[in-house]
Amino acid sequence: MATSDSTTIFAGEDVINRLAGITADSRLGQLRAQRPEIVRYAEGSYRALLEPADLAGVSRIERELIQLCFRRYMGPAFAAPAD
């Protein structure tokens, strides 16, 4: 993980692509790759909310409940990944 100004840049997995089943070679994957800042900000939001370095008084259980509510709201496309 590297930082640029106040923006954190994450190397590796794109959580949105994984959860939505978007492959890098698909049309949508190629479109997302054209906007790396959008991918970076979305990934940063995910990390800040669900996997922060500083828990800031919000427990892991509370964060997982937020994630569960999001998945229920978004429907079957965002069901828990089969790891």
Number of C-alpha atoms within 10 A of each C-alpha: 7 8 9 7 5 6 12 17 16 16 10 7 9 15 15 14 15 12 14 13 14 17 12 14 10 11 11 13 14 13 12 16 14 11 10 11 13 12 19 17 15 15 20 18 14 15 15 14 15 19 14 15 8 8 13 7 7 12 11 13 9 12 16 14 13 14 17 15 12 13 16 13 10 11 10 10 12 18 14 11 10 4 3
